Amino acid sequence: MGMTLLLCYMLRNDAFDAVYFVPAESGLWNEEKKTMNQQPITSLKGIGEKTAKLFAKLGVETVEELLHDYPRAYDAYEEPVPIGKLREKEMFAVSGQLMKTPSVRRFKNIQVIITDVRDMTGALQLTWYNMPYLRNVLQMGQILIFRGRVVKKSGRLTMEQPDVFTPEQYRRIMHSMQPVYGQTKGLGNKAITRAVQQALEQRQMEREYLPEELRSRYELAEYNYAIEHIHFPADKKELLFARKRLVFDEFLFFLLSVRRLKEKRQDLKSKYVIPRAPEVDKLLASLPYELTGAQKKVLEEVRKDLESGLVMNRLVQGDVGSGKTIVAVLALLETAMNGCQGAMMAPTEVLAKQHYESITELFATYGIEKQVVLVTGSMTAKEKRIAYEKIASHEADIIVGTHALIQEKVHYDRLALVITDEQHRFGVGQREALGNKGSKTDPELTSHVLVMSATPIPRTLAIILYGDLDISIIDEMPAERLPIKNCVVNTGYRDKAYQFIAREVAAGRQAYVICPMVEESEMIEAENVLDYTKLLREKLPAGITVEYLHGKMKGKEKNQIMERFASGEIQVLVSTTVVEVGVNVPNATVMMIENAERFGLAQLHQLRGRVGRGAHQSYCIMVNCSDQDGTQERLDILNRSNDGFYIASEDLKLRGPGDFFGLRQSGDMEFKIADIFTDANLLKTVSEEVNRILERDPNLEQEEYWALRERLDVYLSKSYDKLNL
């Protein structure tokens, strides 16, 4: 790059501080060089169009996106372990002598290379698949180091597909931490690692945008240092230091954005004043059940907002099955009775249809003469045209749909209330796009906004994260709901679980089986689901329809599968976490979650909430496939309680600072590296710092914040539509 770079590391309070000195004459900040990191990934050596397409599947198209494609885990290269101390299902390195020259066995289209290694404590079988050249490389009597995953086959321990090192080669990398990236078929970890190394060598260094005093106060790494060492840390201490800076930044930009929105919306006057309608109270009195105390309280808060003369921006947070939907329907009815339109946006077509059908049925049952219209992407052009006409002419009082509700062709007439269901699936841009549909040119005609979430975030964190919204919590379950019966079991219970599912199906019920995301790659995830579906079709009695669902399927296919499951045509649905939201099947009574230890507790609770929605007793079977300490303790929290808020707070206690290895809890918030649960303390710290900054300098006009403001503008331009608030 034709420039000298001086790197200075200083030890301060047991943490590394890094300062990058870039000579002014280098021209690094010249305008023409600003695009270096924005270059396509093909600018890197060895990455052609074919490989670039594979990177695109991972969301990586530029050098900058590659630098921000953080590892999902790290391989720690520990000292070799005696063979006698190996445990199955874990990664180990062993040092030993090859007992024989490898043999090659053929099974259908697979070549299996087999040999044995021995040390003073025992012998271990080694196997490789489709690597016949190893037969010529590995010779009897060689002393080598092998590193791989240990499994038990035919009663003996076997290391599958191990990497091979000479003792000297292994010494060079021992005690280091090697990155493990999200992968896709055809693009493995080694290729991604090489690309990242090259990107780091060629990157444009970025000007530090956090004031020095702020970095010093919170012991934050310099930005360029953090980017480099999140990929290639020397040890855990260095990794934690780099990660802390990047997590701090993610929270900082997110919260600065939230505060800006809050200011924009505060005390915004509304011409949509919605007084209380007697029809709502009449419906409430006629329902065959009584609302819980929590539902009544939240409904009262919503009604007060609607009649206040100010624009409502309220989050209704309630556990799965707590009865948020009826509160939403009553708010829509109140709006319709006052001569205005209300819209409800759901994250999937199936859920939108279910909402449409249940509201239509409710109105028909109780003689409410208000028209409900459905709008989804898969409707025919004719169906859409009819729906659009009804909406524009105000023949439609309540509109239910998916993202199709915010299309330009949809014109509303006095759209006073907008509700988003499962709000973490919509970005703030989408939410606002729907809210602004009613405003035309008058800001006082901005719609009231009600967002609903089943994600059990403790109130203290919710206040920080949803700073632009008033918060209502439904923390009570309806009396008629039967609590879900839970059990955490090991892999030896699988056959009993299959028998149990078969009995439930025989009794007319349905079941979900969730497969883990073994890799972040949806492709691998899909293959896993396919294999499991095959297995279940063999294990379950003939006549039971078993189908699969995964994120790589086309939208139309997914909808068809979910609709067939909702109608009872499919008895057992094998799925990834795509079922976490999007369909309501009261007849489903069994949720079996494979490799439960791989999921965050909040996500497990969300998945469990897919059952227990009908009149029959429901069950959640969590299969723990790990022998690691603490795993059973974590899962037992779910075993003890069905309360999402309790689960989230208990999980916080168990997962201390730095405990971020494994699956993240809060991927819905669009954070690349931060996690609101494991990083809760840092989130609170950043929130306090944001308040301090904005009190001193609301518009970031002081010189020390110029670079931060510039960076914030870039962040907003790129992320606004995706911000999930």
N, C-alpha and C positions, 0 to 999 in steps of 0.2 A: 504493500500500500504506500510505500515510499515515505513513511513517517516513523519517528521514534516514539515509543510508548514507554513511559516510566510508570511502573506499578509499585506502589508503596503500601505495604500492609503494616499496620500498627496494632499492638495488643492493647485493648482497653476493656477493663472490667470483665476479663475472661471472654471477651468476644472480639472477633476480628473487625477492624474497621478498614476500609479500603478507599484509597484516593487515586483516581486516574488523572495524571497530568498530560494534557494534550497540547503540544506546542501550537501557538496561533498560526505559525507559518505553514503548518501542515495542510491548511485549507480544508480541514475536516468539516467545518461548518458552512462551507460554501454552498450556495443554492444548488449548483449543478450536482453536488454530491449527496444531496438530501434523499435522493431516490434509491440509494444503494440497497437498503434493506427492503425496499418495495419491489425489487426485481423478482421476476418469476423464479421458481425453484429450479427451472431448467438452466439457470445461469451457473449452477453448481456443477462441478465436474462429475461426469458419470450418471447424471440424471437426464434422461431423454424424455420424449413425449409419453412413452408407455409408462415409465416409472412415475412421471408427474401425475398421470391419471390415477395411479394407486395412492399417491400422497393426497390428491384431491378428495378421495374417499374419506380421508382422515381430517378433512377441513384445512389442509395445508396447501397453499398455492404460491406463496411468496417466501422469501428468506426470513422476513420478519415473523410470519405465521409459524415457520419452523422453529425459530428461536423461542416462541411462546407456546410451543407444543411440549409442555413439561412432561417429564417421566411420570408414569403412574405408580411406579415402585422402583426399588433399587435392589440389586443383587450384591450382597455383602460377601466378598471372597474371604471366607474364614480359613483358619488353619485346618489341614486334613484331619479327619476323625478316624480312630481305629475302627476297622470293619465290625468288630464285635459290639460297638456302641451305636450302630446305625439304627434309625427308626424309619418305618415306612411313611410314605406320603410327604416327606420333607426333602429339601435340597441339601446335599452334603458333598464334600470333597474327600476322597480317600487316596492314600499313597500305598502302592503295593507292586508286587511282581506278577507279570502275566504268566499264567500257568500253562497256556497252550496258544498256538497260532489260531486266530479266529477261523471258525467254520461258517459257511454260508448255507442257509436253508431257504427254500422257496415255499411260500404260501400264496397261491393264486398269483396276483400281480406284485406281491411284496417280497423283497429279498431281506432276510433277517440275518445279521452278522452277530455271532455269539462267541464269547470267550469268558474266561474266569480270571479274576485277580485275587491275590492272597497277601495277607500280612500276618503278623505274629498272633492276631486275635481271631482270625477266621478267613473265609473265602466269600466272594461276591460274584454273581453272574453279571456280565455286561452285555447289553443288546443295543444294536443300532438298526434302523430301518432304511433300506434303499441307499446304503453307503458302501458298496462292494469294494471300493478302493482301499478301505481300511484293512482288508485282508493282507495287502502288500505292505502297508505302513506299520502295522502292529506285529511284533515278533515275540515268540515265547522267550521268557527270561528278562525282557525289558522292565525297568523300574520306572513307572510313570504315575502321574496324578490324574485321576478321573473325577469330574464334577458333574452331578446330575441328580435327578429325582429318583428316590428309592421307592419301589413298589414291591408287593409280595405276589409272586406268581407260582402256582403249584407248590405252595408251602415254603418257598425259599425267597430270600431277598434278592431283588434284581435292580440294577441301575439302568434306566432307559435313556438312550440317546445322550450319553455323557459327553461333555467336552473333554478333549485330551490335551495334557500339558506335560512338558518335561519339568522336572523339579525346578530348574532355573527359570523357565517361563512363568511358573506359578508363583515363585518367590517375588517376581517383579510386580504382580498384581495383588498379592496377598494383603488383606486388611483394607483394600480399596472398595469403593462403592460404585458399581457399574449401573447405568440407567436402564430401566426397562420401560419401553414406550408402548402405547396403544398401537396395535398392528392390524393389518388386513391381509387377506390371502394374496400371496405373491410379493408381499413387502414385509420382511422380517426385521427383527430388532437390530441385527448387525448393520443392515443397509441404512436404517434410520439413524443409528448412532454415528455412522461414517458421515452422513449428510449433515447432522448437527455439528460435528467436529469441524467440518469444512465451513459451515455457516458462521461459526464462532470466529474462525480465523479470518474470514473475509468481511465480517459485518462492519457496519458504520457504528462507531462508538456514539452513545447518546449523551447529550448534555444532562447533568444531574438537575432534576427539577424540584427536589425537596430542599427547603432551606437547611443549611448546615446545622443550625441550632436545633431544629426539629429532629434531624437524624441523630445528633449527639444525645439528645434527651432520651430517645427511645432505643438507642443502640441499634441503629438500622444500617445495614450494609449499603455501600454505594451501588447505584442501580446496575451498572455494567458488570460489576463483580457478582451481584446476585444472579443475573442472567447466566453468566458462565458457570457458577458453582451450583446452581439448581440442577444443571445437567451433569456436571462432573465434580461432585464433592469428594474431598479426600477422606472425610469421615463424617459421622453423624453430626458432630458439633458444627462443622462447616455447612452441612446441609440445612440444619435448623436455622443457622444465621442467614443464609441466602433466602430460605423459604419465608422467614419472618418478614423480610423486606417486601417480598412479592405479595404476601397476604395483606400486609399493611396497605400497600398501594391499591389492591383490588377493593378493599373496604373503603379506603379514602375516596376514590373516584366515585364509587357507588353512592356513598353517603352524601358527598357534595352534590351529586345529581339529584338525590332525593330531596335535599334541603332546598335546592332551586325550585323544584316542582312545588314544594310546600308553600314557599313564598308566593309563587304564581297563583296558587289556588286559594290561599287563605281569605276567608270571609268574602268569597265571590258571591255577589247578589244573584238571585234567581227569580225570573218571572214565573217559573213553574212552581207555584205555591199549591200544594196538594192537601186540602183539608181532609179530615177523617170521614170516611164513607160508611154509613150505617150498614151497607151490604157486607162489608168486611166483618163487622161484629156479628152480624146475623150468621154468616158462614162459620165463624169461629164457634158460635153456640150450637150449630148443627152438626159439627164434626163428631164422628163416633169415638173420638179420644180427646182428652184435654191436653193442651200444650203444657210442656214442663215449665217450671218457674223460670229457667234460663231462657227458653224460647219466648216467653211472654215479655221478659225484660228486654231482650234484643229487639223484638217487634216494636215495643214501645219506643226504643231509641231511634229506630228507623222511621216510625211515624212522626216523631217530633222533628226529625231532620227534614222530612218531606214538606211539612207545613211551616217551616221556620222562615222561609224567604231567602235562605242562603243555600248554595249548591252543596248537596250531600256528597262526601267522599268517605265512605265507610267500608271497613273490612269486617266481615262476619267470619270469625274463626271458630270452627266447631269440629269436634272429633268425628270420625267416620260414623255415620248412622245417628248423629245427634239431632237431626231434623232441621237442617238449614234450609232445605228446599221449600218446605211449607211456608217458612218466613218470607222467602223470596216470592212465592206465588201470591201471598197475601199483599205484599207491597205492589206487585204488578196489578192486582185487582183494584187496589186503592187508586192507583194511577189511572186505570181504564175508566173507573167510575167517575173520575173527575174530568172526563173528556180528553184525556191525553193518551199517548201510546207508550207502551213499555216493551223493552227488548231484553231477551235473555240469551247470552252466548255461551255455548258449551264447547268443550275441546274436541269432541268427536261427533260424527254424524249419528252414530248409534245412540249416544247419550242425548243428543238434541232431539231425536225422534221419540225417545222415551219420555223426556220432559214434555214434549208437545202432546203426546198421547195421554199422559197422566193429567195434565192441566185440562185438556179437552174433556176427558172423562169426568173429572171433578166438577167442571162447570155444568155438564149435562146432568149429572146426578142431582145437583142442587139448584137447577133452573136458572143459572147465571147466563144471561144473554149477551155475552161478549165473545167476539170472534178471535180465535187463535190461529196464526198462520206459521207454517214451517218454511225455512229457507236453508237449503244445503247445497253444496257444490255438485253433488251427483244427480240433482233433479234435472229433468229434460228442459230444453229451452222454453217449451210451451208452459211447463209447470212454473218455471221461474217467472216468466212474463206475467202469468195470472197472479202470482204471489206479489210481484212488484206493483202491479196495478192496485191490488187490494191495500197495500201498505201506503202508496201515494195518495189514494182517495180516502184514507182513514176508515175503510171498511174493516181493516184489520186493527184490532185494539192491542193485541199482544203478539209479538213476533219472537219466535224461538228459532235458533239456528246455530251455525258454526261461524267460522271466519267469513263466510259468504255474506253475513249481515253488514260488513263494512265495505262491500264493493261499491264502486261509484254509481252503478246502476240503481242501487237501492235508495229511494227517496222517502223520507219519513214525513209525517205530518204531526207536529207537536210531540216529538220524542222527549218525554220528560224523565224517564227512568231507564237506566242501562244496568243490567246485572251480568257479571261474568262468573260462571261456575268453575270451580277448580282453578282459581285465578292464577296459580303459579304456572299454568300452561300458556298464559298470554303475556306478551310484553306490554309495557306501559304505553308504547306507541299504538298498539292495537286497541287497547282500552280507551285511549283518548280519541282515536279515530272514530270509534262508535259513539262516544260521549259527545263529540263535536258534530255528529250527524244532525242533531236537533238545533244547533245554534245558528246555522246559516251565517248571517253577518253580525248578529247581535250576541255579544258575549254573555248577556243575561239570559239567553236561551240555551245555555250549556246544560246538558242533561245531568240529572242526579246520578251518581255512580255508587253501586253496591257491588263489592267484590267478595266472593266466598272462597274459603280455603279450608281443606281438611288436613293440611300439614300441621302437626302439633308442635308449634314453636312456642317455647315459654314466653310469657307476656313481656318480660324485660327485654328479650331479644326482638320480639315482634314490634315493640314501640320504636326501637332503633331502625329496624329494617323497613317498616312500613310507615316511615315518618310523615309521608304525605297523606296518610289516611287516619281517620278516627277508628278505634278498634272496639268491636263487640265480641264477646266470647260466649259461646254456648257450651258450658262445661257440665252438662247434665244429660243423661241418656233417657229416652222415653221409657216409661215403666213397662210397656208391653214387650220390649226388646229382650230376648233371651241372651245372656252373656255367652260369648264364644268360649268353648272348652279348648284349652291349649295343651299341647304336649311337645316337649323337646326330646328327640330320640336320636340314637346313633344309626349308622348305616345298616346294622343288623336287623332293624325294624322294618325295612323297606317292604318285604313280602307281606308282612302283617298289614301294613298300610294299604297295599294294593288290594288285599282281601276286604279291608274295611271300605275302601272306595267302591268295590264291586257290590257290597251289601247296600250301601247308600243308593247306588244307581238302581239296584233291584227294587228299592223302596220308592223309586220315582224321582230321586234327587240327582244333582249334578255336582261335578268336582272340577277344581282348577289344580294343575300341577305346574309350579313355577320352576324353571331351570335357571341356574345362575349365569351371570355374565362372566364367564371364565376369562375372557379377554374383552377389552373395550370394543374390539372390532365386532360390528354387528354380523359380519359374515360368519365368524367363528361361533358367535352366539347362536345364529340360525342353524348351523350344522349340529350344534349341541342339542337343540330342540328337536331336530329331525331324528337324531339317534334315539332320543328318549321316547319320542312318539312311537317309533318302531318297537322299542322294548315293551312299552305299555300295551300295544296291540297284541303282543305275544303273551304278556302276563295276565291281561284281563280276559274274562269270558267272551266268547264269540257273541256278536250282537250288540256289544257296547261300542258306540261310535267315538273314536278318539281322533281329534284333529289338533293341528298346531297353529301357533300365531307368533310372529316375530317382527321386529322392526324393519327388516329388509323387504317385507312383502309390500306390494302396491296398495295404495289406499283403498281401492275398490275391493281387493282380496280381503284385506283386514276387516272392512265393513261387513262383507258377506259372512266371514267366519264368526264375527261377534253377533251378527243378527241370527245366524243359525244356532249359536249357543244360547242366546237370549230366548229364542223360541222353543228350546228344548230338543232340537234336532240332533245337536251334539251333546253327548253326556259328559265327556271328559275333555277338557281343553288344556293342552300342554303349551305353555307360553313363557316368554320372557317377561320382563317387568312392564311391557307395553299395556298390560291389563290393569296396571296400578290405578289408572283412571280411564273412564270412558264407557263403561257399561254397567248396568244395574240388573243383576239376575237373582231375584229373591229365592229362586228354587235351588241355587248353588249352596251346598251345605258343607263342603270339604275344601279346604285350602291346604295343599301339601307343598312345602317350600324346600327344594333341594339345596344343599350347601348353604343353609341359612346363615352360617357364620360369615359368608361373603358380603352380606347386605348390612347396611346401617339399620339400627333399630327403628328409626322413623319410617324408613322404607318398608321394613317388615310389617310394621303396624298398618301402613297404608294398604299393603297387599292383603293382610288379614281382613281388612275392612271390606273386601270384595264379597265375603260371606257374612252370614248373620243378618241378612236383610229381609228375611221372610219369617213365617210363623214357626218353622221347624228349627230344632236344635242344630247349631253349626259347630264345626271343629276346625282347628288349625294344627297341622302336623309340621313341625319344623325339624328338618333332618340336619343334624350337626355332623359334618364330615371331618372336623378338625380335632386333633388331640392337644392343641395348644392351650397353655394356661390362660384362664380368664374368659375363654370363649363360652363355656357353659354358664358361667356367672352372668355374662351379658345377656345371653338368650333367656336365662331364667327370669329376667326382668319382664319379658313378654309373657312368660309362663304365669307370672304372679298377677299381672294386671292387664286389663283391657283399656285403661285410661291413657290416651296418647300423650297428655300433658305430663302425667307422672312418669311415663316411659322416657320422654325427652329429657326431663330434669334428672332422672336417675342415670341416664346415659352420659349426661354431662359430668356427673360425679366420677364415673368410672373411667372416662376418657380424658386423661389429663393433658396439659400442654405438651405438644410434641408428639402426642399419640395420634398420628395421622396416617399411619401405614394401613393399607386396606381400603375398602370402599368408602367413599365419602357419603355423608348423610344428606347433604343438602345441594345436590346437583341441580335442583330446580331453579336455584337463584342465579344461574348463569356464571358462577365464579369458576375460573379455570383451576385454581389451586386452593383458594380459601374454603373453609367449611365452617358454617355458622355454629355448629355444635362444638367441634373440637377446638375452634379458635374463638370461642365465645368471649373470653377475657380480652383478647386483642380487639375484637369487634367493639366492646365497650370502651376500650382505651381510645380507639380511632374516633368513635362517636363523640367523646369528650373533646378530642383535639379538633375535630371539625367545628364543634360549637365555639371553641376558643378562636379558631382562625376567622370564622364568619362574624363573630362579635367585633374583632379587631378590624377586619377588612372585608365587609360583605361582598364586594365585587372583585376581590383579589387584585386591587389596583396598586398596592405597594410593590416596590421593586423586588423584594425578596420572594414575592408570589407570582411574578410575571411568567416564569417558566412553568410553574404549576398550572396557571390559568390557561396557557397555551396548550399544555398537555390535556387538560380537562376538556377543552373545546374539541380536540381530536377524539378523545374518548366518547364524548356525546355524539359527535357526528357518526362514529362507527357503531356505537352500542345502544343508542337511544331506543330504537325499535325493539331491541332484544331485552332491554332492562325489564326484569320481572319484579315489579313492585307490588 
